[in-house]
Amino acid sequence: MSEEPRARATLTDVAKAAGVSVGTASKALNDRFDVKSETKARVQRAAADLNFRPNALARGLLAGRTQSVGIVTNDLDGRFAPKIVVGVENALGADQSSVLLSITRGDPALEAHYIRGFQERRVDGILIVGNIPESRPPAQDLHDTPAVYVFAPSSDPRDASVIADNLAAGTMATKHLTDLGRRDIFHLGGRPGEVAARDRAEGTRSQLTAAGLPVSPFQILYGDWSEQWGWDAVGGILASGAAVDGLVCGDDTIARGAIDRLLAEGITIPDQVAVVGFDNRPVLAQYGRHPITSVDMELEAIGSRAAQALMTGHPAPGVLAHPGHVAARWSTLGTANQR
């Protein structure tokens, strides 16, 4: 009997085997001067061991007319786009393709202007990066230019979109608590009209059900994305006399307000109540006054997956949702297990 054909090794496989980033692996295989000789040797050994050959599809965009990719984004405050761009650059290979970035300030006319400009420069593809996970109308006049929507999906199912999987994220945040033995868990969500708030809350609801725990409507609460809402919501839960030993908060800002209120009421964290946030923003979750366990959306991975979809030259239609991971810290594990 003949053996099953093995899947072709990718640049990501080589990078993982060599213990380096995708960008560094690309540089090493192209004999760039700014990579240490021992790193080059390690990458080249990994490539040989894996029988790595550049994938024709993945190489197609990079070997195109201009070796450039355009990014248009309305992410003015820079919370999401910079990390997504890093992921894009890692996937494309910093020595092989340049990334052109334009800020639209939420103006559709300006977005159309930048897209036309990218097309005049004959970019090989365009990434359209949103700053909120709500669906958006398709960009105008893309014509035959390959495009992928990132973070904010296109409302047209014929377009390719790569987004954060907020439903899965809500599930894993709650599972982190149930795995720790928490049973009386509340969800403090953001604005109920926003898809991220609804999906994260639904993830909590589904995991509680999967764990065999009762779920009442009073355990799924909506407010806004603020510390004040986290503070007020905890106050309401405590005033009601309801049992509570875990909180899944819609973002790290809500979590910080919730933690402050719990501590102000003399409740110990995580012994009495464990708290999980979302977004894993370093200034809040990692370096804040109380380190917060938080769901990391893995924005760089989202950018990388979007770039990989673009590199085919014919991005597959539909939505690809990336689940992220839980970064566990003091608010659920205590001081002895921070990371």
C-alpha positions in Angstrom: 0.0 0.0 0.0 1.3 3.5 -0.8 1.8 6.0 2.1 -0.5 9.0 2.6 1.2 12.1 1.2 2.4 14.4 3.9 1.2 17.9 4.1 3.8 20.4 2.7 5.8 22.2 5.3 5.1 25.9 5.5 7.3 28.8 6.5 5.4 28.9 9.8 6.4 25.3 10.4 10.1 26.1 9.8 9.9 29.1 12.1 8.3 27.0 14.9 10.9 24.2 14.5 13.7 26.7 14.7 12.2 28.7 17.5 12.1 32.0 15.7 9.5 34.3 14.3 8.2 33.9 10.7 9.9 37.1 9.7 13.2 35.9 11.0 12.8 32.6 9.3 12.2 34.4 6.0 15.3 36.6 6.5 17.4 33.6 7.4 16.4 31.6 4.3 17.1 34.6 2.1 20.6 35.0 3.7 19.9 38.4 5.1 22.9 40.2 6.7 20.9 41.2 9.8 20.4 37.6 11.0 23.0 35.9 13.2 24.9 33.1 11.5 23.9 30.6 14.2 20.2 31.6 13.7 20.6 31.1 9.9 22.1 27.7 10.4 19.3 26.7 12.8 16.6 27.8 10.4 18.3 26.2 7.4 18.6 22.9 9.3 14.9 23.1 10.2 14.0 23.8 6.6 16.0 20.8 5.4 14.6 18.5 8.0 11.1 19.5 7.0 11.9 19.3 3.3 10.6 22.9 3.1 9.8 24.3 -0.4 8.2 27.7 -0.9 4.5 27.3 -1.5 3.7 28.6 -4.9 0.4 30.1 -3.8 1.9 31.7 -0.7 4.7 33.1 -2.8 2.5 34.3 -5.5 1.5 37.6 -4.0 5.0 38.4 -2.8 6.4 37.7 -6.3 3.8 40.0 -7.9 4.0 43.3 -9.6 5.1 45.6 -6.8 5.7 43.4 -3.7 3.5 45.7 -1.7 0.3 45.4 0.3 -2.1 48.2 1.2 -3.8 48.5 4.6 -6.7 50.9 5.2 -7.9 51.3 8.8 -10.1 53.6 10.8 -8.3 52.6 14.0 -7.4 56.1 15.2 -6.4 55.2 18.8 -4.1 52.4 17.7 -5.5 49.7 20.0 -5.8 47.0 17.3 -4.2 48.0 14.0 -0.5 48.1 15.1 -0.5 44.5 16.4 -2.5 43.4 13.3 0.1 45.1 11.1 2.9 43.3 12.9 1.2 40.0 12.2 0.9 41.0 8.5 4.5 41.9 8.2 5.6 38.6 9.9 3.5 36.6 7.4 4.6 38.5 4.3 8.3 38.5 5.3 9.8 41.9 6.1 12.5 41.6 3.5 10.1 40.6 0.7 7.2 42.9 0.8 6.4 46.4 2.0 3.2 47.4 3.8 1.5 50.7 3.0 -0.8 52.0 5.8 -3.5 54.7 5.5 -5.9 56.0 8.2 -9.4 56.7 7.0 -10.8 58.4 10.2 -14.0 56.5 9.6 -14.7 58.5 6.4 -16.0 56.2 3.5 -14.9 58.8 0.9 -11.4 58.9 2.3 -11.3 55.1 2.3 -12.3 55.0 -1.3 -9.6 57.6 -2.1 -6.9 55.5 -0.4 -8.1 52.3 -2.1 -7.8 54.1 -5.5 -4.3 55.3 -4.5 -3.2 51.8 -3.6 -4.6 50.5 -6.9 -2.7 53.3 -8.8 0.5 52.0 -7.1 -0.5 48.5 -8.3 -0.4 46.9 -4.8 -0.9 43.2 -4.9 -3.7 43.2 -2.4 -5.5 45.3 0.3 -6.3 44.6 3.9 -9.2 46.5 5.3 -8.8 46.7 9.1 -11.7 47.8 11.4 -11.5 49.0 15.0 -14.7 47.4 16.3 -16.0 43.8 15.5 -19.2 45.0 13.9 -19.8 44.1 10.3 -19.4 46.8 7.7 -20.4 47.5 4.1 -18.1 46.2 1.4 -15.5 48.7 0.3 -16.3 50.4 -3.1 -14.4 50.0 -6.4 -12.1 47.1 -5.4 -12.7 45.6 -8.8 -10.2 42.7 -9.2 -7.9 43.7 -6.4 -7.7 40.9 -3.8 -8.9 42.1 -0.4 -9.5 40.7 3.1 -11.4 42.4 5.8 -9.8 42.2 9.2 -11.4 42.4 12.7 -14.5 44.0 11.3 -16.1 41.6 8.7 -17.7 42.6 5.5 -21.5 42.3 5.4 -21.2 40.6 2.0 -20.7 36.8 2.4 -18.8 36.7 -0.9 -15.9 38.7 0.7 -13.1 37.2 2.8 -13.0 38.3 6.5 -10.7 37.3 9.4 -12.1 38.2 12.8 -11.7 37.5 16.6 -14.0 34.7 17.7 -15.8 36.4 20.5 -18.2 33.5 21.1 -15.4 31.1 21.6 -13.6 33.6 23.7 -16.6 34.0 26.0 -16.7 30.2 26.3 -13.0 29.8 27.2 -13.1 32.7 29.7 -16.0 31.0 31.5 -14.4 27.5 31.2 -11.3 28.9 32.9 -13.5 29.7 35.9 -15.5 26.5 35.9 -12.2 24.5 35.6 -11.1 26.3 38.8 -14.3 25.1 40.5 -16.3 28.3 40.3 -20.0 27.7 40.1 -21.8 31.0 40.8 -20.6 33.0 37.8 -21.9 36.3 36.5 -21.2 37.9 33.1 -20.8 41.7 33.1 -21.1 42.7 29.4 -20.7 45.8 27.4 -23.4 47.5 25.4 -26.2 45.0 24.5 -26.5 46.4 20.9 -22.9 45.4 20.0 -22.0 42.0 18.6 -18.9 41.6 20.8 -20.9 42.0 24.0 -23.6 39.6 22.8 -21.2 37.0 21.6 -19.1 37.0 24.7 -22.2 36.8 26.9 -23.5 33.9 24.8 -20.2 32.1 25.2 -20.5 32.4 29.0 -24.1 31.1 28.8 -23.2 28.1 26.7 -20.3 27.1 28.9 -22.3 27.3 32.1 -24.9 25.1 30.4 -22.2 22.7 29.2 -20.9 22.5 32.8 -24.3 21.6 34.1 -24.8 24.8 35.9 -28.1 26.7 36.0 -28.2 30.1 34.2 -30.6 32.8 35.1 -31.2 36.0 33.1 -29.9 37.9 36.2 -26.4 36.3 35.7 -26.0 37.9 32.2 -25.8 41.6 32.7 -25.2 44.4 30.1 -24.0 48.0 30.6 -21.2 49.7 28.9 -17.4 49.5 28.4 -16.4 51.4 31.6 -14.9 51.0 35.0 -18.0 52.7 36.5 -20.2 49.9 35.0 -18.0 47.2 36.5 -18.1 49.0 39.9 -21.9 49.5 39.8 -22.7 46.0 38.6 -20.7 44.4 41.4 -22.5 46.6 43.9 -25.8 45.5 42.5 -24.9 41.8 42.7 -23.7 42.1 46.3 -26.8 44.1 47.3 -29.1 41.4 45.9 -27.5 38.8 48.2 -26.9 36.5 45.3 -24.1 34.0 45.6 -21.1 34.9 43.4 -17.6 33.3 43.1 -16.7 34.3 39.6 -17.1 37.2 37.2 -16.6 37.2 33.4 -16.2 40.8 32.4 -16.7 42.0 28.8 -13.4 43.8 28.7 -10.4 44.7 31.0 -11.9 48.1 31.8 -15.1 46.6 33.2 -12.9 44.0 35.1 -10.8 46.7 36.7 -13.9 48.5 38.0 -15.3 45.2 39.3 -12.1 44.3 41.1 -11.9 47.7 42.7 -15.5 47.3 44.0 -14.9 43.8 45.3 -11.8 44.9 47.2 -13.6 48.0 48.5 -16.3 45.7 50.0 -13.6 43.6 51.7 -13.9 40.6 49.3 -10.7 38.8 48.6 -9.6 38.0 45.1 -9.4 35.3 43.8 -10.2 33.3 47.0 -13.8 34.5 47.2 -14.4 35.8 43.7 -12.2 35.2 40.6 -12.4 37.7 37.8 -11.7 37.4 34.0 -11.5 40.3 31.5 -11.1 40.5 27.8 -8.6 42.1 25.3 -5.5 41.6 27.4 -4.4 45.2 27.2 -1.0 45.4 28.9 -1.7 48.8 30.5 -4.7 47.3 32.3 -4.3 43.6 32.5 -0.6 43.1 32.8 0.9 46.3 34.3 -2.2 47.7 36.1 -2.4 47.9 39.9 -4.1 44.5 40.0 -3.0 42.0 37.3 -6.1 40.7 35.5 -6.6 37.3 33.9 -7.8 38.2 30.4 -8.7 36.7 27.0 -6.0 37.7 24.4 -7.5 38.0 21.0 -4.1 37.3 19.4 -4.2 40.3 17.1 -0.9 39.4 15.5 -2.2 36.0 14.6 -5.3 37.6 13.1 -3.1 39.8 11.0 -1.0 36.9 10.0 -4.0 34.8 9.0 -5.5 37.6 7.0 -2.2 38.1 5.1 -2.0 34.4 4.4 -5.5 34.5 3.0 -4.5 37.5 0.9 -1.3 35.7 -0.3 -3.3 33.2 -2.2 -4.4 35.9 -4.6 -7.9 34.6 -4.4 -9.0 34.8 -0.7 -11.7 32.3 0.1 -15.1 33.9 0.7 -16.7 33.8 4.2 -15.6 34.6 7.8 -12.6 33.0 9.5 -12.9 33.4 13.3 -9.8 33.2 15.5 -10.4 32.2 19.1 -7.4 33.6 21.0 -6.4 32.3 24.5 -6.7 33.0 28.2 -3.7 34.8 29.8 -4.0 33.8 33.5 -2.9 36.1 36.2 -3.6 37.2 39.8 -7.3 37.8 39.5 -8.0 34.1 39.1 -4.8 32.3 40.2 -3.5 34.5 43.0 -0.1 36.1 43.6 1.9 32.8 43.4 0.8 32.1 39.8 1.0 35.4 38.0 2.3 35.5 34.5 
